[in-house]
Amino acid sequence: MKILVTGVAGFIGYHLTVSLLERGDQVVGIDNLNDYYDPNLKQLRLDEIAKHQKFKNFKFIKADIVNNEIIKKLFTDYKFDVVVNLAAQAGVRYSLENPHAYVDSNIVGFINILEGCRNSNVEHLVYGSSSSVYGMNVKQPFSTNDFVDHPISLYAATKKSNELMAHAYSHLYNIPTTGLRFFTVYGPYGRPDMAYYKFTKAILNDEKIDVYNNGNMKRDFTYIDDIVEGVIRVIDSKPMPQANSHNSIMTPYKIYNIGNNNSVKLEDFITAIEKACNKKAKKNSLPMQPGDVVETFADIDELQKDFGFKPSTSIETGINRFVDWYLDKGENL
């Protein structure tokens, strides 16, 4: 297949692209290489793709999905079978400081992708959503059948908006779309703004780590290989027109949670990092941050039912792999 991956130099985009190339797909990847975090890490990911034995099936284009003219030309020139939209302004806390970046990338950029799919008869659009859409929902685990109408960050609001926009395009233009609510993704080549990356760096450098809400938080940490496996299974199975539990509209539209189906205490996560680093953490307790949630926990029954797939990488295994990578390559960034 000929697949467009937006955000190709990002964490998930990079790992997905490597897996798609390994199985023989043609991949066009775009990324604006912005400086939300160290662009050197983004370049390192692209350099790793360039070393791949099937690199001839990959083309990188430096571009921003916000630029509609570039996106229109991209879809016209390449005639993609599938589009995987992973380009987005990430981060809950940063959305409090720079809201316009989220509207530009996550709303304006996404409508450009939807229009490109509509005008070039793309067979399937897969796009990244987030567990953040569940906000302060108290029912656990989070199910895709739950109402998600009360976001507590602009980031979450933009991700919910993506799901609504995709549904409208699926309904109006019969474009199969699948949204994936990712739960706290971690692993090698991960984002430096994420807690596990910050914790590992600080522990190894004998610096204090900031622990919010006195560590009384739980997350459904999901290893990157499990995320990629889930995305690829979804790519290969576009949704058929179907009604849902809330209405009878027959639309080729689907939402899945991709999480480990295991809510882990932050303190236990820190312990796993301490063991992998063979050093104890020095902790700085801080209050809960605006826009943050106490717990995330993914109900993945739909994912298992439709694909027979369940993420299975343990926290210990995943953290050990990340720390090994960090000591080998990440430490020098």
FIMARTI-821791 format. One record per residue (C-alpha): residue in one letter; x, y, z. Coordinates in steps of 0.25 Angstrom, whole numbers, padded with zeros to 4 digits, always signed. Example, Ala and Ser with C-alpha at 12.3 -4.5 7.8 and 13.67 -1.06 7.14 Angstrom:
a+0049-0018+0031;s+0055-0004+0029;
***
This chain:
m+0000+0000+0000;k+0004+0014-0002;i+0002+0021+0012;l+0004+0035+0017;v+0009+0037+0031;t+0008+0051+0036;g+0017+0054+0048;v+0027+0044+0043;a+0038+0049+0051;g+0030+0048+0064;f+0030+0037+0074;i+0019+0028+0069;g+0021+0033+0054;y+0035+0028+0054;h+0033+0014+0060;l+0020+0012+0051;t+0028+0016+0039;v+0039+0006+0042;s+0029-0005+0043;l+0022-0001+0030;l+0035-0002+0022;e+0038-0015+0028;r+0026-0021+0023;g+0027-0015+0009;d+0018-0003+0009;q+0022+0010+0002;v+0022+0022+0012;v+0022+0037+0009;g+0025+0044+0022;i+0023+0058+0026;d+0027+0066+0038;n+0029+0081+0041;l+0041+0077+0050;n+0036+0088+0060;d+0044+0091+0073;y+0033+0087+0083;y+0044+0078+0088;d+0059+0076+0083;p+0058+0075+0068;n+0071+0067+0069;l+0063+0055+0074;k+0054+0057+0062;q+0065+0057+0053;l+0071+0044+0060;r+0058+0037+0057;l+0059+0041+0042;d+0073+0037+0041;e+0069+0023+0047;i+0059+0022+0036;a+0069+0025+0026;k+0078+0013+0030;h+0066+0004+0028;q+0069-0007+0017;k+0056-0003+0010;f+0058+0012+0011;k+0056+0013-0004;n+0041+0011-0001;f+0041+0024+0008;k+0040+0038+0004;f+0041+0050+0014;i+0035+0063+0012;k+0037+0075+0021;a+0024+0081+0022;d+0013+0086+0032;i-0001+0080+0031;v-0006+0094+0034;n-0002+0099+0020;n-0014+0095+0011;e-0007+0097-0002;i+0004+0088+0001;i-0005+0077+0006;k-0014+0078-0006;k-0002+0076-0015;l+0003+0065-0007;f-0011+0057-0008;t-0011+0060-0023;d+0003+0056-0026;y+0003+0043-0018;k-0011+0037-0018;f-0010+0030-0005;d-0018+0017-0001;v-0017+0020+0014;v-0014+0032+0022;v-0009+0032+0037;n-0010+0045+0043;l-0001+0046+0055;a+0003+0061+0053;a-0002+0069+0065;q+0003+0078+0075;a+0004+0069+0087;g+0004+0072+0102;v-0006+0075+0112;r+0001+0085+0120;y+0007+0093+0108;s-0007+0095+0103;l-0009+0104+0115;e+0003+0113+0110;n+0001+0113+0095;p-0013+0110+0091;h-0012+0115+0077;a-0002+0105+0074;y-0013+0094+0077;v-0024+0100+0069;d-0014+0102+0057;s-0009+0088+0057;n-0020+0080+0063;i-0032+0087+0056;v-0027+0094+0044;g-0017+0084+0040;f-0027+0072+0042;i-0038+0079+0033;n-0027+0080+0022;i-0024+0065+0024;l-0039+0062+0023;e-0041+0070+0011;g-0029+0063+0004;c-0035+0050+0007;r-0049+0054+0002;n-0043+0060-0011;s-0034+0048-0014;n-0043+0036-0010;v-0034+0031+0001;e-0038+0017+0005;h-0036+0019+0020;l-0032+0030+0029;v-0026+0026+0043;y-0023+0037+0053;g-0018+0039+0066;s-0027+0043+0077;s-0024+0042+0092;s-0028+0037+0106;s-0029+0051+0110;v-0043+0052+0104;y-0048+0045+0116;g-0045+0057+0125;m-0050+0054+0139;n-0059+0043+0136;v-0060+0034+0149;k-0065+0021+0143;q-0053+0012+0141;p-0048+0006+0132;f-0051+0017+0121;s-0059+0011+0110;t-0061+0017+0096;n-0076+0016+0099;d-0075+0026+0110;f-0079+0041+0108;v-0067+0050+0106;d-0073+0064+0106;h-0065+0070+0117;p-0050+0072+0114;i-0042+0079+0124;s-0031+0083+0115;l-0030+0090+0101;y-0022+0078+0096;a-0033+0069+0100;a-0043+0078+0094;t-0036+0078+0080;k-0035+0063+0080;k-0050+0061+0083;s-0052+0071+0072;n-0044+0062+0062;e-0053+0051+0065;l-0065+0059+0063;m-0060+0065+0050;a-0056+0051+0045;h-0070+0046+0048;a-0076+0057+0040;y-0067+0054+0028;s-0070+0039+0029;h-0085+0042+0029;l-0085+0052+0018;y-0074+0046+0008;n-0074+0032+0012;i-0059+0032+0016;p-0055+0021+0025;t-0049+0027+0038;t-0043+0021+0050;g-0039+0029+0063;l-0029+0023+0073;r-0029+0028+0087;f-0015+0025+0091;f-0012+0023+0106;t+0001+0029+0112;v+0011+0023+0101;y+0026+0021+0105;g+0038+0014+0100;p+0051+0017+0092;y+0052+0029+0084;g+0041+0035+0093;r+0037+0050+0095;p+0046+0057+0105;d+0035+0064+0111;m+0028+0051+0116;a+0030+0047+0131;y+0037+0034+0129;y+0048+0041+0120;k+0049+0053+0130;f+0050+0043+0142;t+0061+0034+0135;k+0069+0046+0132;a+0068+0052+0146;i+0071+0039+0153;l+0083+0036+0145;n+0088+0051+0148;d+0085+0051+0163;e+0075+0061+0161;k+0061+0062+0167;i+0049+0058+0160;d+0036+0065+0161;v+0024+0056+0166;y+0011+0062+0164;n-0001+0060+0174;n+0009+0053+0184;g+0010+0042+0174;n-0005+0038+0176;m-0007+0036+0161;k-0009+0024+0152;r-0007+0023+0137;d-0009+0012+0127;f+0005+0012+0122;t+0006+0006+0108;y+0019+0001+0101;i+0021+0007+0087;d+0022-0007+0081;d+0008-0010+0085;i+0003+0003+0080;v+0009+0001+0066;e+0004-0013+0066;g-0010-0008+0069;v-0009+0003+0058;i-0005-0006+0047;r-0016-0016+0050;v-0026-0004+0049;i-0019+0001+0036;d-0022-0013+0030;s-0037-0013+0034;k-0045-0001+0030;p-0058+0001+0037;m-0071-0003+0030;p-0084+0006+0031;q-0090+0003+0045;a-0099+0009+0055;n-0094+0012+0069;s-0100+0011+0083;h-0104+0026+0083;n-0111+0027+0069;s-0115+0019+0057;i-0107+0027+0046;m-0100+0016+0037;t-0086+0022+0036;p-0072+0016+0033;y-0066+0021+0046;k-0060+0015+0058;i-0052+0019+0071;y-0043+0009+0079;n-0035+0011+0091;i-0021+0006+0090;g-0016+0004+0104;n-0009-0007+0113;n-0022-0010+0120;n-0015-0008+0133;s-0015+0004+0142;v-0001+0006+0149;k+0002+0014+0161;l+0012+0025+0158;e+0020+0021+0170;d+0021+0007+0164;f+0025+0013+0151;i+0036+0021+0157;t+0041+0008+0165;a+0042+0001+0151;i+0051+0013+0146;e+0059+0012+0159;k+0062-0003+0157;a+0066-0001+0142;c+0075+0011+0146;n+0080+0004+0158;k+0078+0017+0166;k+0068+0023+0175;a+0060+0035+0171;k+0061+0048+0179;k+0046+0053+0179;n+0040+0067+0179;s+0025+0066+0183;l+0017+0076+0176;p+0001+0079+0175;m-0007+0074+0164;q-0005+0081+0151;p-0017+0089+0144;g-0022+0080+0132;d-0017+0067+0138;v-0025+0055+0143;v-0023+0045+0154;e-0025+0032+0147;t-0026+0026+0133;f-0030+0012+0130;a-0033+0007+0116;d-0045-0003+0113;i-0040-0010+0101;d-0051-0020+0099;e-0054-0014+0085;l-0040-0015+0081;q-0039-0030+0085;k-0053-0033+0079;d-0050-0027+0065;f-0035-0031+0064;g-0032-0042+0074;f-0021-0032+0080;k-0017-0028+0094;p-0005-0020+0097;s+0004-0029+0106;t+0018-0022+0109;s+0020-0021+0124;i+0024-0009+0131;e+0037-0015+0135;t+0041-0020+0121;g+0037-0007+0114;i+0045+0002+0124;n+0057-0007+0123;r+0057-0005+0108;f+0055+0010+0109;v+0066+0012+0119;d+0076+0003+0111;w+0073+0012+0099;y+0074+0025+0107;l+0088+0020+0112;d+0092+0017+0098;k+0087+0028+0090;g+0077+0037+0098;e+0087+0042+0108;n+0095+0049+0097;l+0084+0058+0091;
***
